[in-house]
């Protein structure tokens, strides 16, 4: 039988200079699914990478004083960068693509021209709203309270010559794809895409820019660069060798079985991406799965808000496998989940330390104590148990479930054996349905029900009582311990995609050779060889002291934060003393920025229109344009001295002064306006 092919991808990530645990969520989940398909013996291609073009990268590079390529190289390849993080999290991707790779650039230029020559890309003028952080264009009707509907940030007016993709041409086909197939999952995402984007009318998509240069050039029209989402989306095919000579896997793996993406980019993957593939007359991926977000304090995780979310610190404190497990055990994969350090520790203590860790530790300790680390021959599965395993296998082969009922005499210990065996033999089918349905959290829940059943089996069979009379009960004791090792082995196989390193240690401790760790043996009972060496190794998952761990994490994060701060040059303190009465004459007030505009013919001055609580707008001019753009200050609450005498600047009156902090960093002056809590009302006196 031909080996089944499975192609799975994550989105390629914007190279952020501050990586947090939210960045790993999607990739860890994709890795677990990829490992599951490899466990089943499938030929898996797992792709991830980085999306490195766009205006925001060009701007950040300029601010850092480096070229865009130098900027992304450091973040992707440097210490603590994307590749480092994936290595830390034990991500088993088969291929890594960067959109700055030469072969990708070559292919994107060919793709853009093919769609242009077909008439699906045409030149026009873009005029509308643009969100720089999201690299997204929006119409007025799509904005929420005048802001980007995805990230909630301010948008900018944009007008420039551009090429457009005829997205509207494919609206009916896309709607049919979403409504009448299982292309987009979970199903809840479909209504959102159809009702919010397709039914109001799909507008043609701007697919080139001329206002910046950091992108793939449109080779037949100098001055235009390819819009980042055309560039980024086609990576799934260029990484297989489509229209380039780097690889030769396109015919083998395309179409992809699934793209795993965050819900914020479902629109691009479920509407724009299939429309472009239709334009290119290419097969569509079989599925797009849009997972939820990890949330902090009710909002999308984007930076630390009091929780430690640095994956390096968390992995150092608790271990990579515990971190991987927590992400996929705790949060339903299609929904949002609220992250906290307390929840992480609780999950480790409950599931890993109490349930799995205790099962392995108690079982291996008893084998060592009562049998010197090797169970005697004859302790393995009985003929009846082997027959039970055979019945389950036959039922699976015909695709049906099996329900068995048994009538045992009162107190018959075989009842407990059969219940444990049935639970373990039922597990692989449940787990397979869960994983095929992109529900890793449910697969873990099913697995831990068997682990909990095995712990209950220890209490039911009381091995310590059997050990009091080894001559009479020795065979029974050995069989009980063998059953525990077998249940642990099956659960270990199915946990290995989630915790590969820890499960490797588990197999060593219970004496399971490699021949007992594959998918086939996860569906059979009595596979573990008798007489194997069982060792009581170190605890796989020690219990965590909550208060101590939280304190250590907070201290580590604070130390890391301070270490990351650049060396500063502070202005020398003024030696002249000011008496208290003179200081008290200064009237400091909270002021709200109603409007902010650049002063014409001035490179430095910004003109603020401020609400100072008096009922009459106050105008203050400040020479801070080098440090702030006007639009980013509107709505902020600042601090001003309001009883300074007015003075003229560039022919305009300034009534007061805004407070700011100034320092020198790497020889360059830095300024930060003093901003206070927006809950403070305009006109409140600061003292």
SVG drawing of the C-alpha trace seen along z (x, -y; Angstrom):
<svg xmlns="http://www.w3.org/2000/svg" viewBox="-24 -86 51 106">
<polyline fill="none" stroke="black" stroke-width="0.4" points="0.0,0.0 1.4,-3.4 2.5,-5.6 0.1,-8.4 1.4,-11.9 0.5,-14.7 1.4,-18.3 0.9,-20.7 1.9,-24.3 1.9,-27.1 1.7,-30.7 5.1,-32.3 5.7,-34.6 6.4,-38.3 9.9,-38.5 9.1,-40.2 12.0,-41.5 10.1,-40.4 9.0,-36.7 6.4,-35.5 4.6,-32.3 1.7,-33.3 4.1,-33.0 4.7,-29.4 1.1,-28.3 0.2,-27.8 3.6,-26.1 3.5,-23.8 0.0,-22.6 1.1,-22.1 4.1,-20.2 2.0,-17.9 -0.3,-17.2 2.7,-16.6 4.2,-14.2 0.9,-12.3 0.8,-11.7 4.5,-10.6 3.6,-8.2 1.0,-6.7 3.7,-6.0 2.7,-8.8 5.1,-10.8 4.9,-14.2 6.0,-17.6 5.8,-20.3 6.6,-23.8 7.1,-27.0 9.1,-30.2 9.2,-33.9 7.4,-36.7 10.1,-39.4 8.8,-42.1 6.6,-45.2 6.5,-48.8 6.7,-48.2 9.9,-46.2 11.4,-48.9 10.4,-51.5 11.8,-49.5 15.1,-48.9 15.4,-52.6 14.8,-53.4 17.5,-50.8 19.9,-52.3 20.3,-49.1 19.2,-47.8 15.9,-45.8 17.8,-42.6 20.2,-43.1 17.2,-43.7 15.4,-40.5 18.6,-38.4 19.2,-39.2 15.7,-38.4 15.4,-35.2 18.9,-33.7 20.4,-35.5 20.4,-34.4 16.9,-34.3 15.4,-34.6 12.7,-32.6 14.9,-29.6 16.2,-29.5 12.7,-29.6 11.6,-26.7 14.7,-24.7 13.9,-25.4 10.3,-24.2 11.4,-21.1 9.6,-22.0 10.2,-19.2 9.5,-21.2 10.9,-19.6 11.5,-22.9 11.9,-26.6 11.2,-29.3 12.2,-33.0 10.4,-35.3 13.7,-36.9 15.1,-33.7 16.1,-34.1 14.1,-31.2 10.9,-32.5 11.5,-36.0 12.0,-34.5 8.7,-32.5 6.6,-35.4 7.6,-37.6 6.5,-34.9 3.2,-34.4 2.5,-38.1 3.1,-38.4 1.0,-35.3 -2.0,-36.8 -1.4,-40.2 -1.2,-38.6 -4.4,-36.8 -6.1,-40.1 -6.7,-39.4 -4.2,-42.0 -4.6,-45.6 -3.2,-49.0 -5.1,-51.7 -4.9,-54.2 -5.5,-53.2 -7.2,-55.6 -8.4,-54.5 -7.3,-53.4 -4.2,-51.4 -3.1,-49.7 0.6,-49.5 1.0,-46.9 -1.4,-44.5 -0.2,-45.3 -4.0,-45.6 -6.1,-47.9 -9.6,-48.7 -12.7,-50.5 -14.5,-53.0 -17.3,-50.6 -14.9,-47.9 -13.4,-50.1 -14.5,-49.7 -14.8,-53.1 -12.6,-54.5 -9.8,-52.0 -8.4,-48.7 -11.0,-45.9 -8.2,-43.4 -5.8,-45.2 -7.7,-48.2 -4.9,-50.6 -5.2,-53.9 -5.3,-53.6 -3.7,-56.0 -5.0,-57.7 -3.2,-56.2 -3.2,-57.2 -0.8,-55.9 -0.6,-54.2 -1.0,-50.5 -1.9,-47.2 -5.2,-45.5 -6.2,-41.8 -9.8,-41.1 -10.9,-39.5 -14.5,-40.5 -14.4,-38.2 -14.2,-35.1 -16.7,-36.1 -19.4,-33.6 -16.9,-30.7 -15.3,-31.6 -18.7,-31.8 -19.7,-28.4 -16.3,-27.0 -16.9,-28.2 -20.6,-27.4 -20.8,-24.1 -17.5,-22.3 -15.4,-21.7 -12.6,-23.8 -12.6,-26.3 -12.6,-25.0 -13.9,-25.3 -17.3,-26.0 -17.9,-29.1 -15.3,-30.9 -17.4,-30.5 -20.3,-32.7 -17.8,-35.4 -16.1,-35.4 -19.3,-35.2 -21.3,-37.8 -18.5,-40.3 -16.6,-40.2 -18.3,-38.5 -22.0,-39.5 -21.2,-43.2 -19.4,-42.9 -15.8,-41.9 -13.7,-44.7 -10.7,-44.2 -7.5,-43.9 -4.5,-46.3 -1.5,-44.0 1.4,-46.4 2.9,-49.4 4.9,-52.4 5.3,-54.3 8.1,-52.1 10.8,-49.8 11.2,-46.8 9.5,-44.1 9.7,-41.9 10.0,-44.2 7.4,-44.0 9.9,-43.2 7.9,-44.6 7.1,-47.9 9.9,-49.5 8.8,-51.4 6.2,-48.8 6.8,-46.1 4.5,-43.1 2.0,-43.5 3.1,-41.4 0.1,-39.1 0.6,-37.9 4.3,-37.4 3.5,-35.6 0.6,-33.3 2.4,-31.7 5.2,-30.5 3.2,-27.3 3.8,-26.4 7.2,-28.1 8.7,-26.1 7.8,-23.0 9.6,-24.2 6.6,-25.8 8.0,-28.0 11.6,-27.7 14.5,-25.3 15.2,-25.1 13.0,-22.1 11.0,-19.4 8.2,-18.5 5.2,-20.4 3.7,-17.5 4.3,-15.2 2.8,-17.3 0.5,-19.9 -2.4,-20.5 -1.7,-21.0 -3.8,-18.9 -4.1,-21.8 -2.9,-25.3 -3.0,-25.9 -3.4,-29.7 -4.4,-32.2 -8.0,-33.6 -6.7,-37.1 -5.4,-35.9 -8.3,-33.6 -9.6,-36.2 -6.4,-36.1 -6.3,-32.3 -9.9,-31.6 -10.8,-34.4 -7.7,-35.9 -5.6,-32.8 -8.1,-30.5 -9.1,-33.3 -5.5,-33.7 -5.1,-29.9 -8.3,-29.9 -6.7,-32.7 -3.6,-30.6 -5.8,-27.5 -4.0,-25.6 -5.6,-23.1 -6.8,-24.5 -5.6,-23.3 -7.9,-20.7 -8.4,-22.6 -7.7,-25.9 -8.0,-25.7 -8.2,-29.0 -7.3,-28.6 -8.0,-31.1 -5.7,-33.4 -3.9,-33.2 -5.3,-36.1 -3.8,-38.1 -6.2,-40.1 -8.9,-39.6 -6.9,-40.9 -4.9,-39.3 -1.4,-38.5 1.1,-41.0 3.3,-41.8 3.7,-41.0 1.0,-42.6 2.1,-41.3 2.4,-37.6 5.7,-36.0 5.2,-35.0 8.8,-34.7 9.0,-31.1 12.7,-30.9 12.1,-31.6 9.0,-29.4 10.9,-26.5 13.9,-26.9 11.6,-26.9 9.2,-24.1 10.7,-22.2 9.9,-22.4 7.6,-19.4 5.5,-20.7 5.1,-24.0 4.1,-22.2 1.6,-20.1 0.1,-23.0 -0.6,-24.9 -2.5,-22.0 -4.1,-20.4 -5.6,-23.6 -7.1,-25.5 -9.7,-24.2 -7.8,-24.6 -10.5,-26.5 -11.3,-28.9 -9.5,-31.7 -7.8,-30.8 -6.7,-32.9 -3.1,-32.4 -1.8,-32.8 1.3,-31.4 -1.0,-30.1 -3.0,-28.0 0.3,-26.7 1.5,-25.5 -1.9,-24.0 -1.9,-22.0 1.6,-20.7 0.8,-19.7 -2.6,-18.1 -2.0,-16.3 1.7,-15.8 2.9,-15.5 -0.2,-13.9 -1.6,-11.8 1.1,-10.8 4.2,-11.3 2.7,-9.4 1.6,-6.5 5.1,-6.0 6.8,-6.6 4.7,-4.3 4.6,-1.5 8.4,-1.5 9.1,-1.8 7.0,1.3 8.6,3.3 12.0,2.4 11.0,3.1 9.2,6.4 11.0,7.9 14.4,6.2 13.5,4.3 12.5,7.2 9.1,8.8 9.2,12.6 8.2,14.5 4.5,15.4 3.5,12.0 2.4,10.8 -1.1,10.8 -3.2,13.9 -4.8,15.8 -8.1,14.2 -6.6,10.8 -4.9,11.5 -8.3,12.7 -9.8,9.4 -7.2,7.4 -7.9,9.5 -11.6,8.7 -10.9,5.0 -8.6,5.2 -11.2,6.9 -13.8,4.4 -11.5,1.6 -10.7,3.2 -14.4,3.2 -14.8,-0.4 -17.2,0.2 -17.0,-0.4 -17.2,2.4 -19.2,2.6 -18.4,5.5 -20.2,6.3 -18.9,8.7 -20.5,10.3 -18.0,11.0 -18.5,12.8 -18.5,10.4 -14.9,9.4 -13.3,11.0 -10.1,9.0 -10.3,9.9 -13.0,7.2 -10.4,4.5 -8.0,6.0 -10.7,6.1 -11.9,2.5 -8.3,1.2 -7.6,3.2 -10.8,2.1 -10.1,-1.6 -6.6,-1.3 -7.7,0.5 -10.5,-2.0 -8.1,-4.9 -6.3,-4.8 -9.5,-5.0 -10.8,-8.0 -7.5,-9.7 -7.3,-9.2 -10.8,-10.8 -9.7,-13.7 -6.5,-14.4 -8.1,-14.0 -10.6,-16.6 -7.9,-19.1 -8.8,-18.7 -5.5,-17.9 -7.0,-19.1 -9.7,-16.4 -7.1,-13.8 -5.1,-14.7 -8.3,-14.6 -9.1,-11.1 -5.6,-9.9 -5.6,-11.3 -8.9,-9.5 -7.0,-6.2 -4.1,-7.4 -6.5,-8.3 -8.1,-4.8 -4.7,-3.2 -4.1,-5.1 -7.5,-3.9 -6.4,-0.4 -3.5,-0.7 -5.9,-1.5 -8.3,1.3 -5.7,4.0 -3.5,2.8 -0.2,4.3 1.4,3.5 -1.2,5.9 -0.4,8.6 3.3,8.2 2.8,9.3 2.4,12.9 4.7,13.3 4.5,17.1 0.7,17.0 0.2,13.8 3.5,13.2 2.1,14.2 -0.9,12.0 1.2,9.1 3.5,9.4 0.5,9.5 -1.0,6.4 2.3,4.5 2.6,5.7 -0.9,4.3 0.1,1.0 3.2,0.9 1.2,1.8 -1.4,-0.9 1.5,-3.4 3.1,-2.2 0.0,-2.8 -0.6,-6.3 3.1,-7.1 2.9,-6.3 -0.1,-8.7 1.5,-11.4 4.7,-11.3 3.6,-13.9 3.0,-16.3 6.0,-15.5 8.5,-13.7 11.5,-14.0 9.6,-13.1 7.9,-10.1 11.3,-8.8 12.4,-8.9 9.1,-7.2 9.7,-4.3 13.2,-3.8 11.9,-3.7 9.2,-1.1 11.5,1.0 9.6,0.6 11.9,1.3 11.4,-0.7 9.4,2.1 6.7,1.4 6.4,-2.3 4.7,-2.5 1.2,-3.2 0.2,0.4 1.3,1.5 -0.8,-1.4 -3.9,0.6 -2.8,3.9 -2.4,5.3 0.3,7.6 3.0,6.2 5.5,5.3 8.1,8.1 8.3,9.9 11.6,9.6 12.5,6.2 14.6,3.9 12.4,1.4 14.2,-1.5 13.0,-3.9 14.5,-7.0 14.1,-10.7 10.5,-12.0 9.4,-13.0 7.4,-15.9 8.2,-17.0 5.4,-18.9 5.8,-22.7 5.7,-25.0 3.3,-27.7 4.4,-30.7 8.1,-29.9 7.8,-29.4 5.9,-32.6 8.4,-34.6 11.3,-33.1 9.6,-33.8 9.0,-37.4 12.6,-37.9 13.9,-36.2 11.7,-38.4 12.8,-41.6 16.4,-40.6 15.9,-39.9 14.1,-43.2 16.9,-45.2 19.6,-43.3 17.8,-44.1 17.8,-47.9 20.4,-49.8 23.0,-51.8 21.7,-55.3 23.3,-58.6 21.4,-60.6 21.4,-64.4 23.5,-65.6 21.4,-66.8 21.0,-70.5 23.0,-71.7 20.9,-74.9 18.3,-74.4 14.6,-75.5 12.7,-76.4 9.4,-74.6 7.2,-77.7 8.7,-78.4 8.0,-74.8 4.4,-75.0 3.7,-77.9 4.0,-75.5 0.5,-74.4 0.7,-70.8 -2.5,-69.6 -3.7,-66.5 -4.7,-67.4 -6.4,-65.4 -5.1,-65.6 -8.1,-66.6 -6.0,-67.2 -2.4,-67.3 -1.0,-68.8 2.5,-69.4 3.3,-73.1 3.8,-74.2 7.4,-75.2 8.7,-73.6 10.5,-70.3 10.2,-70.1 7.0,-71.7 3.7,-70.0 0.6,-72.0 -1.6,-70.5 -5.2,-71.3 -5.9,-70.3 -8.8,-69.8 -7.5,-71.2 -10.9,-70.9 -11.6,-74.6 -14.2,-74.4 -11.9,-76.3 -9.3,-74.6 -5.7,-75.2 -3.0,-75.4 0.5,-74.3 3.4,-74.0 6.1,-71.4 9.3,-70.6 8.9,-66.9 8.1,-66.0 11.4,-64.1 10.0,-61.6 6.3,-61.4 3.9,-61.5 0.8,-63.7 -1.8,-61.0 -0.3,-58.6 -0.9,-61.3 -4.5,-62.0 -6.6,-60.8 -3.6,-60.5 -3.6,-62.0 -0.5,-64.1 0.9,-66.4 1.3,-70.1 2.4,-73.2 -0.4,-75.6 0.6,-78.8 3.6,-79.7 3.2,-83.0 2.2,-82.6 5.0,-82.8 5.1,-83.0 6.6,-80.2 6.5,-80.3 4.0,-83.1 1.6,-81.0 0.9,-81.3 1.8,-78.5 0.1,-78.5 2.1,-76.2 4.5,-73.3 4.1,-69.5 6.3,-67.4 8.6,-64.8 11.6,-62.7 14.9,-63.0 18.0,-60.8 20.7,-59.8 21.0,-56.3 23.9,-55.2 24.8,-58.8 21.2,-59.7 18.8,-61.8 15.6,-60.1 12.4,-61.8 9.3,-60.4 6.2,-62.4 4.8,-61.8 1.5,-60.0 -0.8,-59.2 -3.8,-56.9 -6.7,-57.9 -9.1,-57.5 -7.6,-60.8 -10.0,-63.6 -8.9,-66.6 -7.9,-69.4 -7.0,-67.2 -4.2,-68.9 -1.1,-66.9 0.7,-67.3"/>
</svg>
